[in-house]
Amino acid sequence: MDDYKPVSTPMTIGCKLWADDESPDVDQNIYRFMIGSLLYLTTSRLDIMLAVRLVARYQSTPKQSHLLATKRIFRYLKGTIGYGLWYLKGKDFTLTTYTYVDWASYVDD
């Protein structure tokens, strides 16, 4: 991954992943290791939370398309290495966030 170019977003716009993908299967252990590493990073990198949640769904039968989406998150992290939250020890602080969540126009929610 050292020679990969960084990207500006963790997922491509309009990325659709599904379990019954026709792409080839990939090694489940490697995929789970990658997802585990990304889940650990979500504690300080909230900007990857949605993308990691989407790719983590397919740990039981990962496909090539899922692996490519996961690698894109790592490419994003490479380009934004200085981003993150810093938690001060022994200091009280208030974290306020705002978000607009449409759940991709999900009709059941």
Secondary structure, DSSP 8 states (H G I E B T S, - for coil): -TTS---SSSS-TT----TT--S-B--HHHHHHHHHHHHHHTTT-GGGHHHHHHHHTTSSS-BHHHHHHHHHHHHHHHHTTT------TT------------GGG-TT-
